[in-house]
Amino acid sequence: MDPRIVSLIAANQLGAIALDTSVVDAQQRNLEGGLLRRVEQFHRSDRVRVLMPDVVRRELLAHLARDATEARRGFARAVRMAARAQVLSRDALDQLRVIEPQLVAPESAAETRLAGWLARTGTEVLDVAARVNMRTLFDRYFAAQAPFAEAGEKKHEFPDAAALLALEHWADEHETAVLVVSTDSDWQRFCAAHPRLIWTPNLSGALGAFQDESAQFAARRLAESVVDGTAPALTEALLVAGRNFVPQVTLLVDAHSSAFDLTWSHLAQLDDIRWSTTNGVLDDFEAIDHRDGKVVVRIEGTLLTKVVMTFTFSAGTGTGDATLPVGDRTMVLDIEIPCAILVTLDADTSRHIVFHDIEFLPTAHSILFGEIEPDWDASRDVRGWHDPMV
């Protein structure tokens, strides 16, 4: 938690918070859950506004529309595969084929999702054209001032420059600081030169800075209970939720074969969750929301997982796109995956911890294999481990 941010809030000198596209993308555009949902707490605040320059809104709409397009394609592909594999009855397939044309257009789905989030958070969308002086914009461009760089394709930074100048205009107009949440280094450089634009890359920390002492006390009680075992129901619930979450972790696999075409699949299961602690309390925890008698606490841990990777190799036949399978390779790996979890509990922790919800935040994990080849001699039976799907 940045002491400067905390002191500005305490002095009532921080009047708004603004999120960059990069932060929303980092949360996998999960507007209905996770940290982005917790931005809704400012809707009821008479001290802090949520701001979004309209160029950021347009960028987010494009990203959300892309997600919707991919979802439509995935649905259509799943229907085709189900028909080909004959895993559904003809009636069931007919019902799915009726649904497919009824799917909402990607642009409409994006508009609906973003409009809903803007309404729930009470976000003020800033009209960049009305707030940004074009002479100032081009002066920065030719002087290579932030967010423009001396090298690279400066034209791609025009939306960033317009968004930041609009935030600067709003901050000066209202004579207050704006907390700018962004992972973009150009945004950081711009904010560093402006006393009223306070930059942070950490959305969780930004939310945590606004929480009162009672919320922070509840967060510490939770962090102690996880370590000392005084909340066994919570410990078990975290494991159950973790087992359901592990198959959803995005694996970024770096593997290739110089001789064959390569595809891969995986199965994953959770063995345990490890917590980093000091003096009987979790190292990483913070309250991020406090309303309606509930506190939401973000905690961090490490998922101890077992992952079975199956690589399938094929080669072209020389006839069109036809391929022939040539072998496979199976690897069983013990992988440690850092994770962040939101736990919702009663604000009153004087007697014991009463929790209501557990939500794992989206995460991705990279695995580097490099060059691999088929295992010509190994057995393909990997059922000697606990696989609930077998």
C-alpha positions as CSV (number, residue, x, y, z in Angstrom):
1,M,0.0,0.0,0.0
2,D,1.6,3.3,-1.2
3,P,1.9,5.7,1.8
4,R,1.5,8.7,-0.5
5,I,-1.8,7.4,-1.8
6,V,-3.0,6.7,1.8
7,S,-2.1,10.1,3.0
8,L,-3.8,11.8,0.0
9,I,-7.0,9.9,0.8
10,A,-6.8,10.7,4.5
11,A,-6.4,14.4,3.6
12,N,-9.4,14.2,1.2
13,Q,-7.1,15.3,-1.6
14,L,-7.7,12.3,-3.9
15,G,-11.0,12.8,-5.8
16,A,-11.0,10.1,-8.5
17,I,-9.6,6.8,-9.7
18,A,-9.1,5.9,-13.4
19,L,-8.3,2.6,-14.9
20,D,-6.3,2.1,-18.1
21,T,-7.1,-0.6,-20.7
22,S,-4.0,-2.5,-19.6
23,V,-5.3,-3.1,-16.1
24,V,-8.7,-4.3,-17.3
25,D,-7.0,-6.6,-19.8
26,A,-4.7,-7.9,-16.9
27,Q,-7.9,-9.0,-15.1
28,Q,-9.0,-10.8,-18.3
29,R,-11.8,-8.2,-18.7
30,N,-13.8,-9.9,-16.0
31,L,-16.2,-7.0,-15.4
32,E,-18.7,-9.1,-13.5
33,G,-16.3,-10.5,-10.9
34,G,-12.8,-10.3,-9.3
35,L,-11.1,-7.0,-8.7
36,L,-13.0,-5.1,-11.4
37,R,-16.3,-5.9,-9.7
38,R,-14.9,-4.3,-6.5
39,V,-14.6,-0.9,-8.3
40,E,-18.4,-0.7,-7.8
41,Q,-17.7,0.4,-4.2
42,F,-17.1,3.9,-5.5
43,H,-20.6,4.3,-6.9
44,R,-21.9,5.1,-3.4
45,S,-19.0,7.4,-2.6
46,D,-19.5,11.1,-2.5
47,R,-15.7,11.7,-2.3
48,V,-14.2,9.6,-5.1
49,R,-15.3,9.4,-8.7
50,V,-14.4,6.7,-11.3
51,L,-13.2,8.3,-14.5
52,M,-12.7,6.8,-18.0
53,P,-11.6,8.8,-21.0
54,D,-13.8,7.9,-24.0
55,V,-10.8,6.6,-26.0
56,V,-10.2,4.0,-23.2
57,R,-13.9,3.1,-23.5
58,R,-13.5,2.6,-27.2
59,E,-10.4,0.4,-26.7
60,L,-12.3,-1.7,-24.1
61,L,-15.2,-2.1,-26.5
62,A,-12.9,-3.4,-29.2
63,H,-11.4,-5.9,-26.8
64,L,-14.7,-7.1,-25.4
65,A,-16.1,-7.5,-28.9
66,R,-13.1,-9.6,-29.8
67,D,-13.8,-11.8,-26.8
68,A,-17.4,-12.2,-27.9
69,T,-16.4,-13.1,-31.4
70,E,-14.0,-15.8,-30.1
71,A,-16.9,-17.1,-27.9
72,R,-19.2,-17.3,-30.9
73,R,-16.6,-19.2,-32.9
74,G,-15.9,-21.5,-30.1
75,F,-19.6,-22.3,-29.7
76,A,-19.9,-23.0,-33.5
77,R,-16.8,-25.2,-33.4
78,A,-18.1,-27.2,-30.4
79,V,-21.4,-27.9,-32.1
80,R,-19.5,-29.1,-35.2
81,M,-17.2,-31.3,-33.1
82,A,-20.2,-32.7,-31.1
83,A,-22.0,-33.6,-34.4
84,R,-18.9,-35.2,-35.9
85,A,-18.2,-37.3,-32.7
86,Q,-21.9,-38.2,-32.3
87,V,-21.8,-37.4,-28.6
88,L,-25.3,-35.8,-28.7
89,S,-28.6,-37.0,-30.0
90,R,-30.0,-35.5,-33.2
91,D,-32.7,-33.6,-31.2
92,A,-30.0,-32.1,-28.9
93,L,-27.9,-31.0,-31.9
94,D,-31.0,-29.5,-33.5
95,Q,-31.6,-27.4,-30.4
96,L,-28.0,-26.1,-30.4
97,R,-28.2,-25.2,-34.1
98,V,-31.4,-23.2,-33.3
99,I,-29.5,-21.4,-30.6
100,E,-26.5,-20.4,-32.7
101,P,-28.2,-17.8,-34.9
102,Q,-29.8,-16.3,-31.8
103,L,-26.4,-15.4,-30.3
104,V,-26.0,-11.7,-29.7
105,A,-23.7,-9.8,-32.1
106,P,-20.3,-9.3,-30.6
107,E,-20.5,-5.5,-30.8
108,S,-23.9,-5.5,-29.0
109,A,-22.6,-7.9,-26.3
110,A,-19.6,-5.7,-25.7
111,E,-21.7,-2.6,-25.5
112,T,-24.1,-4.3,-23.0
113,R,-21.3,-5.6,-20.8
114,L,-19.3,-2.3,-20.6
115,A,-22.4,-0.2,-20.2
116,G,-23.4,-2.3,-17.3
117,W,-20.0,-2.0,-15.6
118,L,-20.0,1.8,-16.2
119,A,-23.4,2.1,-14.6
120,R,-22.6,-0.2,-11.6
121,T,-19.4,1.8,-10.9
122,G,-20.9,5.2,-11.6
123,T,-18.1,5.9,-14.0
124,E,-17.9,9.3,-15.6
125,V,-16.8,9.0,-19.3
126,L,-14.6,11.9,-20.2
127,D,-15.1,13.6,-23.6
128,V,-11.5,13.8,-24.8
129,A,-12.3,16.1,-27.7
130,A,-13.8,18.7,-25.3
131,R,-10.9,18.5,-22.9
132,V,-7.7,18.1,-25.0
133,N,-6.0,20.9,-26.8
134,M,-4.6,19.6,-30.1
135,R,-1.7,22.1,-30.0
136,T,-0.7,20.6,-26.6
137,L,-1.0,17.1,-28.0
138,F,1.2,17.8,-31.0
139,D,3.7,19.8,-28.9
140,R,4.2,16.7,-26.8
141,Y,4.4,14.5,-29.9
142,F,7.2,16.5,-31.6
143,A,9.1,17.0,-28.3
144,A,8.9,13.2,-27.6
145,Q,7.4,14.0,-24.2
146,A,5.5,11.3,-22.2
147,P,3.6,9.3,-23.2
148,F,5.3,9.7,-26.6
149,A,8.7,8.1,-26.9
150,E,11.8,9.2,-28.8
151,A,11.8,5.9,-30.8
152,G,9.2,3.5,-32.0
153,E,5.8,4.1,-33.7
154,K,4.6,7.2,-31.9
155,K,1.2,7.2,-33.7
156,H,0.1,4.2,-31.5
157,E,0.6,6.4,-28.4
158,F,-1.9,9.1,-29.6
159,P,-4.9,7.4,-27.8
160,D,-2.8,7.2,-24.6
161,A,-1.7,10.8,-24.8
162,A,-5.3,12.0,-25.4
163,A,-6.6,9.9,-22.5
164,L,-3.9,11.2,-20.1
165,L,-4.4,14.9,-21.1
166,A,-8.1,14.5,-20.5
167,L,-7.4,13.1,-17.0
168,E,-4.9,16.0,-16.4
169,H,-7.6,18.5,-17.5
170,W,-10.2,16.9,-15.1
171,A,-7.8,16.9,-12.2
172,D,-6.8,20.6,-12.7
173,E,-10.5,21.5,-13.2
174,H,-11.5,19.9,-9.9
175,E,-8.2,20.8,-8.1
176,T,-7.8,17.3,-6.9
177,A,-5.5,14.3,-7.4
178,V,-6.5,11.3,-9.6
179,L,-5.3,7.8,-8.9
180,V,-4.3,6.4,-12.3
181,V,-4.1,2.6,-12.3
182,S,-2.1,1.3,-15.3
183,T,0.7,-1.2,-16.1
184,D,1.8,0.9,-19.1
185,S,5.2,2.5,-18.6
186,D,4.3,5.4,-20.8
187,W,1.4,6.2,-18.5
188,Q,3.8,6.0,-15.6
189,R,6.2,8.5,-17.2
190,F,3.4,11.0,-17.9
191,C,2.0,10.8,-14.4
192,A,5.5,11.2,-12.9
193,A,5.6,14.7,-14.4
194,H,2.2,15.8,-13.1
195,P,1.6,16.4,-9.3
196,R,-2.1,15.6,-9.5
197,L,-1.9,12.3,-11.4
198,I,-0.8,9.6,-9.0
199,W,0.3,6.4,-10.8
200,T,0.1,2.8,-9.5
201,P,0.2,-0.5,-11.4
202,N,-1.6,-2.4,-8.6
203,L,-5.4,-2.4,-8.7
204,S,-5.6,-4.5,-5.6
205,G,-3.4,-2.0,-3.7
206,A,-5.3,0.9,-5.1
207,L,-8.6,-0.5,-3.7
208,G,-6.9,-1.4,-0.4
209,A,-5.8,2.1,0.1
210,F,-9.4,3.3,0.5
211,Q,-10.3,0.8,3.2
212,D,-10.9,1.8,6.8
213,E,-9.3,0.4,10.0
214,S,-12.1,-2.0,10.7
215,A,-11.8,-3.6,7.3
216,Q,-8.0,-3.9,7.8
217,F,-8.6,-5.5,11.2
218,A,-10.9,-8.1,9.7
219,A,-8.3,-8.8,6.9
220,R,-5.6,-9.4,9.5
221,R,-7.9,-11.7,11.5
222,L,-8.5,-13.7,8.4
223,A,-4.7,-13.8,7.6
224,E,-4.1,-15.1,11.1
225,S,-6.8,-17.7,11.0
226,V,-5.6,-19.3,7.7
227,V,-2.2,-19.8,9.4
228,D,-3.2,-20.9,12.9
229,G,-5.9,-23.3,11.8
230,T,-8.7,-21.7,13.8
231,A,-11.0,-21.6,10.8
232,P,-10.9,-25.2,9.6
233,A,-14.1,-24.7,7.5
234,L,-12.4,-21.9,5.6
235,T,-9.3,-24.0,5.0
236,E,-11.3,-26.8,3.6
237,A,-13.4,-24.4,1.4
238,L,-10.2,-22.9,0.0
239,L,-9.0,-26.4,-1.0
240,V,-12.3,-27.3,-2.6
241,A,-12.4,-24.0,-4.5
242,G,-8.8,-24.5,-5.5
243,R,-9.5,-27.9,-6.9
244,N,-12.3,-26.4,-9.0
245,F,-10.1,-23.5,-10.1
246,V,-6.9,-25.4,-11.2
247,P,-8.3,-26.7,-14.4
248,Q,-9.2,-23.1,-15.4
249,V,-5.6,-21.9,-15.1
250,T,-4.3,-20.8,-18.4
251,L,-1.1,-22.7,-19.3
252,L,1.3,-20.9,-21.7
253,V,3.3,-23.7,-23.1
254,D,6.5,-23.1,-25.0
255,A,7.2,-26.4,-26.8
256,H,8.2,-27.2,-30.4
257,S,9.4,-30.0,-32.6
258,S,11.7,-29.5,-35.6
259,A,10.6,-32.7,-37.2
260,F,6.8,-32.9,-36.7
261,D,3.7,-30.9,-36.2
262,L,2.8,-30.7,-32.5
263,T,-0.4,-30.3,-30.4
264,W,-0.8,-30.6,-26.7
265,S,-3.4,-31.1,-24.0
266,H,-3.3,-31.4,-20.2
267,L,-5.0,-32.5,-17.1
268,A,-4.4,-30.8,-13.8
269,Q,-5.2,-31.4,-10.2
270,L,-4.5,-29.6,-6.9
271,D,-2.5,-31.3,-4.2
272,D,-2.4,-28.5,-1.7
273,I,-2.1,-24.7,-1.2
274,R,1.1,-23.3,0.4
275,W,1.0,-20.0,2.3
276,S,3.9,-17.7,2.8
277,T,3.9,-16.6,6.5
278,T,5.8,-14.5,9.0
279,N,5.2,-14.6,12.7
280,G,1.9,-16.4,12.4
281,V,0.2,-14.3,9.7
282,L,0.1,-14.4,5.9
283,D,2.7,-12.3,4.1
284,D,0.3,-11.1,1.4
285,F,-3.2,-9.9,2.4
286,E,-5.3,-6.8,2.2
287,A,-8.9,-5.6,2.5
288,I,-10.1,-4.3,-0.9
289,D,-13.8,-3.7,-0.2
290,H,-16.1,-3.0,2.8
291,R,-19.8,-2.5,2.6
292,D,-23.1,-4.0,3.8
293,G,-21.4,-5.6,6.8
294,K,-19.0,-7.6,4.6
295,V,-15.3,-7.2,4.0
296,V,-13.6,-8.6,0.9
297,V,-10.0,-9.7,1.5
298,R,-7.4,-10.5,-1.1
299,I,-4.9,-13.2,0.0
300,E,-2.0,-14.8,-2.0
301,G,-0.8,-18.3,-2.0
302,T,0.8,-21.0,-4.1
303,L,-1.1,-23.8,-5.8
304,L,0.9,-27.1,-5.5
305,T,-0.4,-28.9,-8.6
306,K,0.2,-32.1,-10.6
307,V,-0.1,-31.6,-14.3
308,V,-0.1,-34.3,-16.9
309,M,1.0,-32.9,-20.3
310,T,0.3,-35.0,-23.4
311,F,2.0,-34.0,-26.7
312,T,0.7,-35.4,-29.9
313,F,3.0,-35.5,-33.0
314,S,1.9,-35.7,-36.6
315,A,3.4,-35.4,-40.1
316,G,2.1,-34.4,-43.4
317,T,1.2,-37.0,-46.0
318,G,2.0,-34.8,-49.0
319,T,-1.6,-34.8,-50.0
320,G,-3.3,-31.6,-49.2
321,D,-3.7,-30.9,-45.5
322,A,-3.9,-34.5,-44.5
323,T,-1.7,-35.7,-41.6
324,L,-0.8,-38.9,-39.9
325,P,-0.1,-39.4,-36.2
326,V,3.5,-40.5,-35.6
327,G,3.7,-40.7,-31.8
328,D,3.2,-38.9,-28.5
329,R,4.9,-38.0,-25.2
330,T,3.4,-37.8,-21.8
331,M,5.0,-35.9,-18.9
332,V,3.8,-35.7,-15.3
333,L,4.9,-32.5,-13.7
334,D,4.8,-31.0,-10.2
335,I,4.1,-27.3,-10.8
336,E,3.8,-24.4,-8.3
337,I,1.4,-21.7,-9.5
338,P,1.1,-18.4,-7.6
339,C,-2.5,-17.4,-7.1
340,A,-4.6,-14.6,-5.6
341,I,-7.9,-15.3,-3.9
342,L,-10.8,-13.0,-2.8
343,V,-12.5,-14.1,0.4
344,T,-15.8,-12.4,1.5
345,L,-16.4,-12.5,5.2
346,D,-18.5,-10.8,7.9
347,A,-16.9,-7.5,9.0
348,D,-17.4,-8.5,12.7
349,T,-14.6,-11.0,13.4
350,S,-14.6,-10.5,17.2
351,R,-15.7,-14.1,17.9
352,H,-14.8,-16.1,14.8
353,I,-14.4,-15.9,11.0
354,V,-17.7,-16.2,9.1
355,F,-17.0,-16.4,5.3
356,H,-19.5,-16.2,2.5
357,D,-17.6,-16.5,-0.8
358,I,-14.3,-17.6,-2.2
359,E,-13.1,-16.4,-5.7
360,F,-9.8,-17.2,-7.3
361,L,-8.6,-14.5,-9.6
362,P,-7.8,-15.4,-13.2
363,T,-4.2,-16.5,-13.6
364,A,-1.8,-17.8,-16.2
365,H,1.4,-19.9,-15.8
366,S,4.2,-20.4,-18.3
367,I,5.9,-23.7,-18.8
368,L,9.1,-23.9,-21.0
369,F,9.8,-27.2,-22.7
370,G,11.8,-26.2,-25.8
371,E,12.5,-28.9,-28.3
372,I,10.7,-32.2,-27.7
373,E,10.2,-35.3,-29.7
374,P,7.9,-38.4,-29.4
375,D,8.6,-41.0,-26.8
376,W,8.7,-44.0,-29.0
377,D,8.9,-46.6,-26.2
378,A,6.8,-45.2,-23.3
379,S,3.4,-46.7,-22.4
380,R,0.5,-44.4,-23.1
381,D,-1.3,-45.4,-19.9
382,V,-1.1,-42.4,-17.5
383,R,-3.9,-43.5,-15.2
384,G,-1.8,-44.2,-12.2
385,W,-2.6,-40.9,-10.7
386,H,-5.9,-39.5,-9.4
387,D,-7.7,-38.3,-12.5
388,P,-11.4,-37.5,-11.7
389,M,-12.0,-37.4,-15.4
390,V,-11.2,-41.1,-15.9
